[in-house]
């Protein structure tokens, strides 16, 4: 197998922050090992934090490009602001690394991801987005790979639950098969805690969709890239720890996640399919709301458009 040549140009490491002072020091301390072997520049786009986020960056990473966006316009808004700032110095960059501030890369993680980009695939596509194996802080594997949403997958998750349905590609969006995480696996999309983007992908896809304040923005971007022949692929030799978000326990964030799934589905499918998809998603949330789960109750209210419907939130 031929050895891939190092990619030219620096890697832009782009982090969007919002009240992230608590997790940033660990992220910044982990960067030298995670980026080992690469020429890289750090860009931090801060969405109007009210804590010491910007001061933490200036203290621990004085050479970073800091973009103070002036408002909390959402995750895609921050990414776009960071990409514009990176464009002023990183013309000819080798890749863009989109990171959550609560990610901790293992040594050499980024180099493995960057080397995978532009790899030709048997179907004629190329790797436009590469992602690592993600683990919880306690070492448990995170099932980060996803299939595109469909009515049957939403129904399967409603009836069987994500984990059980995940064993059957037709019945779940979540990919849970151990074999998928043991090798290089292409997916429709992957969770966006850590994504490496090729220059071709950045140029072809353009800006991230700012109409998604939070959640589904990475889904939309990966699917848009896939439509252009630029595939998302897991690189299991690259590893990172994700300290995790709070969408599972926060009613506001969970409801926003659920509503945005339906919004994105509507963009890519006709009205009849969307009505069926929304009904399947609603069934899932109703079944969990009946068990007393408040995030599911909030999601039901949001899907029905009643009081307490989804409001914008932001991951730290």
C-alpha positions as semicolon CSV with decimal commas, in nm:
position;residue;x (nm);y (nm);z (nm)
1;X;0,000;0,000;0,000
2;X;0,158;0,332;-0,103
3;X;0,243;0,574;0,174
4;X;0,038;0,891;0,147
5;X;0,248;1,205;0,124
6;X;0,209;1,473;0,393
7;X;-0,051;1,731;0,302
8;X;0,080;2,080;0,219
9;X;0,000;2,383;0,428
10;X;-0,093;2,427;0,794
11;X;-0,395;2,269;0,956
12;X;-0,653;2,514;1,086
13;X;-0,777;2,394;1,427
14;X;-1,113;2,565;1,474
15;X;-1,293;2,569;1,808
16;X;-1,626;2,737;1,879
17;X;-1,670;2,843;2,241
18;X;-1,953;2,968;2,458
19;X;-1,892;2,987;2,831
20;X;-1,628;2,717;2,790
21;X;-1,373;2,837;3,047
22;X;-1,411;2,520;3,253
23;X;-1,315;2,277;2,975
24;X;-1,077;2,487;2,765
25;X;-0,755;2,447;2,970
26;X;-0,764;2,068;2,928
27;X;-0,832;2,100;2,557
28;X;-0,548;2,346;2,504
29;X;-0,307;2,132;2,706
30;X;-0,391;1,827;2,493
31;X;-0,336;2,001;2,159
32;X;0,044;1,958;2,121
33;X;0,021;1,579;2,154
34;X;-0,298;1,553;1,951
35;X;-0,152;1,764;1,668
36;X;0,193;1,599;1,677
37;X;0,366;1,590;1,340
38;X;0,159;1,869;1,187
39;X;0,203;2,239;1,124
40;X;-0,109;2,392;1,277
41;X;-0,274;2,713;1,383
42;X;-0,547;2,754;1,642
43;X;-0,857;2,964;1,572
44;X;-1,108;3,020;1,852
45;X;-1,445;3,169;1,762
46;X;-1,613;3,285;2,081
47;X;-1,989;3,337;2,073
48;X;-2,010;3,615;2,331
49;X;-1,916;3,417;2,641
50;X;-2,005;3,575;2,974
51;X;-1,731;3,384;3,161
52;X;-1,351;3,393;3,127
53;X;-1,332;3,190;2,805
54;X;-1,147;3,452;2,602
55;X;-0,907;3,527;2,889
56;X;-0,832;3,154;2,924
57;X;-0,744;3,131;2,555
58;X;-0,520;3,438;2,565
59;X;-0,343;3,301;2,874
60;X;-0,291;2,940;2,763
61;X;-0,268;2,991;2,385
62;X;-0,134;3,345;2,324
63;X;-0,063;3,271;1,956
64;X;-0,421;3,168;1,880
65;X;-0,639;3,373;1,649
66;X;-0,935;3,477;1,864
67;X;-1,254;3,583;1,689
68;X;-1,505;3,750;1,920
69;X;-1,825;3,718;1,721
70;X;-2,019;3,961;1,939
71;X;-2,328;3,744;1,981
72;X;-2,431;3,385;2,037
73;X;-2,542;3,314;1,683
74;X;-2,511;2,938;1,712
75;X;-2,254;2,672;1,637
76;X;-2,253;2,709;1,257
77;X;-2,232;3,086;1,298
78;X;-1,917;3,040;1,504
79;X;-1,765;2,792;1,258
80;X;-1,822;3,029;0,968
81;X;-1,668;3,318;1,159
82;X;-1,364;3,103;1,239
83;X;-1,328;2,986;0,879
84;X;-1,333;3,343;0,755
85;X;-1,061;3,435;1,003
86;X;-0,853;3,131;0,906
87;X;-0,884;3,223;0,540
88;X;-0,682;3,538;0,596
89;X;-0,365;3,343;0,680
90;X;-0,428;2,982;0,585
91;X;-0,459;3,005;0,209
92;X;-0,340;2,668;0,089
93;X;-0,412;2,504;0,424
94;X;-0,380;2,128;0,446
95;X;-0,706;2,064;0,633
96;X;-0,952;2,212;0,878
97;X;-1,009;2,043;1,212
98;X;-1,343;2,129;1,375
99;X;-1,325;2,057;1,748
100;X;-1,550;2,085;2,050
101;X;-1,363;2,235;2,345
102;X;-1,451;1,929;2,556
103;X;-1,257;1,693;2,326
104;X;-0,920;1,552;2,425
105;X;-0,722;1,405;2,134
106;X;-0,486;1,113;2,183
107;X;-0,130;1,156;2,056
108;X;-0,113;1,175;1,678
109;X;-0,491;1,175;1,637
110;X;-0,502;1,474;1,403
111;X;-0,224;1,350;1,175
112;X;-0,409;1,023;1,121
113;X;-0,728;1,209;1,035
114;X;-0,555;1,449;0,797
115;X;-0,367;1,170;0,617
116;X;-0,698;0,997;0,546
117;X;-0,844;1,292;0,359
118;X;-0,882;1,272;-0,021
119;X;-0,841;0,893;-0,017
120;X;-1,020;0,755;-0,327
121;X;-1,301;0,509;-0,258
122;X;-1,426;0,215;-0,465
123;X;-1,753;0,390;-0,553
124;X;-1,568;0,682;-0,709
125;X;-1,602;0,916;-0,414
126;X;-1,326;1,052;-0,195
127;X;-1,285;1,097;0,180
128;X;-1,384;1,456;0,243
129;X;-1,445;1,425;0,618
130;X;-1,258;1,194;0,855
131;X;-1,355;1,124;1,215
132;X;-1,187;0,939;1,504
133;X;-1,302;0,674;1,743
134;X;-1,462;0,865;2,030
135;X;-1,473;0,741;2,387
136;X;-1,643;0,860;2,702
137;X;-1,424;0,982;2,986
138;X;-1,457;0,638;3,147
139;X;-1,333;0,467;2,830
140;X;-1,665;0,348;2,687
141;X;-1,697;0,364;2,310
142;X;-1,929;0,632;2,174
143;X;-2,139;0,515;1,879
144;X;-2,067;0,821;1,667
145;X;-2,156;0,691;1,319
146;X;-2,499;0,756;1,173
147;X;-2,717;0,662;0,877
148;X;-2,934;0,918;0,704
149;X;-3,276;0,960;0,861
150;X;-3,570;0,775;0,707
151;X;-3,927;0,698;0,803
152;X;-3,851;0,331;0,868
153;X;-3,548;0,418;1,082
154;X;-3,747;0,664;1,290
155;X;-4,019;0,402;1,334
156;X;-3,767;0,134;1,429
157;X;-3,617;0,359;1,695
158;X;-3,964;0,440;1,826
159;X;-4,056;0,074;1,864
160;X;-3,725;-0,093;1,950
161;X;-3,515;0,192;2,090
162;X;-3,192;0,325;1,942
163;X;-2,958;0,058;2,073
164;X;-3,157;-0,248;1,974
165;X;-3,267;-0,102;1,642
166;X;-2,908;0,002;1,567
167;X;-2,820;-0,360;1,482
168;X;-3,043;-0,337;1,176
169;X;-2,946;-0,081;0,909
170;X;-3,302;-0,046;0,785
171;X;-3,445;0,029;1,128
172;X;-3,209;0,277;1,293
173;X;-3,003;0,584;1,222
174;X;-2,751;0,483;1,490
175;X;-2,470;0,249;1,382
176;X;-2,391;0,008;1,667
177;X;-2,227;-0,293;1,498
178;X;-1,884;-0,356;1,658
179;X;-1,739;-0,429;1,313
180;X;-1,821;-0,074;1,201
181;X;-1,589;0,066;1,467
182;X;-1,313;-0,190;1,415
183;X;-1,214;-0,067;1,069
184;X;-1,235;0,223;0,829
185;X;-1,609;0,268;0,786
186;X;-1,792;0,515;0,565
187;X;-2,109;0,663;0,712
188;X;-2,375;0,905;0,599
189;X;-2,270;1,135;0,881
190;X;-2,100;1,135;1,219
191;X;-2,138;1,329;1,540
192;X;-1,949;1,655;1,514
193;X;-1,730;1,661;1,826
194;X;-1,418;1,624;1,608
195;X;-1,418;1,643;1,227
196;X;-1,127;1,678;0,983
197;X;-1,229;1,847;0,656
198;X;-1,031;1,842;0,334
199;X;-0,972;2,172;0,150
200;X;-1,183;2,033;-0,135
201;X;-1,470;1,969;0,106
202;X;-1,447;2,319;0,255
203;X;-1,444;2,477;-0,091
204;X;-1,721;2,261;-0,236
205;X;-1,961;2,284;0,058
206;X;-1,911;2,648;0,142
207;X;-2,049;2,790;0,463
208;X;-2,218;2,588;0,735
209;X;-2,594;2,633;0,756
210;X;-2,659;2,895;1,024
211;X;-3,034;2,828;1,028
212;X;-2,950;2,535;1,258
213;X;-2,860;2,714;1,579
214;X;-2,748;2,391;1,739
215;X;-2,781;2,021;1,644
216;X;-2,824;1,883;1,292
217;X;-2,568;2,130;1,157
218;X;-2,307;1,856;1,124
219;X;-2,570;1,622;0,979
220;X;-2,661;1,873;0,711
221;X;-2,296;1,942;0,632
222;X;-2,194;1,576;0,605
223;X;-2,494;1,493;0,386
224;X;-2,423;1,791;0,164
225;X;-2,063;1,675;0,128
226;X;-2,178;1,320;0,053
227;X;-2,408;1,450;-0,220
228;X;-2,096;1,599;-0,381
229;X;-1,904;1,270;-0,362
230;X;-1,711;1,365;-0,046
231;X;-1,759;1,086;0,205
232;X;-1,743;1,084;0,586
233;X;-1,521;0,799;0,709
234;X;-1,415;0,669;1,048
235;X;-1,042;0,630;1,104
236;X;-1,018;0,392;1,402
237;X;-0,645;0,453;1,449
238;X;-0,733;0,811;1,548
239;X;-0,873;0,830;1,899
240;X;-1,017;1,102;2,117
241;X;-1,212;1,140;2,439
242;X;-1,532;1,344;2,442
243;X;-1,625;1,466;2,787
244;X;-1,982;1,484;2,661
245;X;-2,271;1,723;2,622
246;X;-2,593;1,756;2,818
247;X;-2,851;1,696;2,544
248;X;-2,953;1,367;2,709
249;X;-3,050;1,532;3,035
250;X;-3,149;1,887;2,938
251;X;-3,511;1,916;2,820
252;X;-3,439;2,234;2,624
253;X;-3,144;2,089;2,436
254;X;-3,308;1,753;2,372
255;X;-3,619;1,916;2,230
256;X;-3,404;2,135;2,005
257;X;-3,220;1,825;1,880
258;X;-3,547;1,646;1,803
259;X;-3,709;1,941;1,625
260;X;-3,401;2,005;1,413
261;X;-3,401;1,642;1,296
262;X;-3,750;1,696;1,158
263;X;-3,655;2,031;1,005
264;X;-3,360;1,878;0,821
265;X;-3,566;1,583;0,701
266;X;-3,822;1,823;0,556
267;X;-3,552;1,995;0,352
268;X;-3,448;1,672;0,188
269;X;-3,784;1,501;0,140
270;X;-4,138;1,574;0,031
271;X;-4,430;1,666;0,254
272;X;-4,589;1,317;0,277
273;X;-4,261;1,158;0,387
274;X;-4,203;1,440;0,636
275;X;-4,548;1,394;0,790
276;X;-4,475;1,022;0,837
277;X;-4,126;1,092;0,975
278;X;-4,255;1,349;1,223
279;X;-4,524;1,107;1,338
280;X;-4,264;0,834;1,399
281;X;-4,041;1,075;1,593
282;X;-4,340;1,193;1,794
283;X;-4,430;0,832;1,874
284;X;-4,081;0,774;2,011
285;X;-4,093;1,080;2,233
286;X;-4,447;1,006;2,352
287;X;-4,346;0,655;2,457
288;X;-4,060;0,795;2,663
289;X;-4,267;1,081;2,801
290;X;-4,510;0,817;2,931
291;X;-4,222;0,680;3,138
292;X;-4,181;1,021;3,303
293;X;-3,878;1,142;3,110
294;X;-3,886;1,521;3,111
295;X;-3,661;1,570;2,803
296;X;-3,909;1,359;2,604
297;X;-4,201;1,562;2,739
298;X;-4,027;1,881;2,627
299;X;-3,967;1,728;2,285
300;X;-4,336;1,638;2,251
301;X;-4,433;1,996;2,335
302;X;-4,182;2,125;2,081
303;X;-4,302;1,890;1,807
304;X;-4,661;1,997;1,870
305;X;-4,562;2,363;1,881
306;X;-4,716;2,427;2,220
307;X;-4,589;2,611;2,532
308;X;-4,233;2,522;2,616
309;X;-4,139;2,447;2,255
310;X;-3,770;2,423;2,169
311;X;-3,561;2,728;2,239
312;X;-3,204;2,789;2,120
313;X;-2,927;2,644;2,334
314;X;-2,556;2,593;2,292
315;X;-2,313;2,317;2,369
316;X;-2,022;2,414;2,584
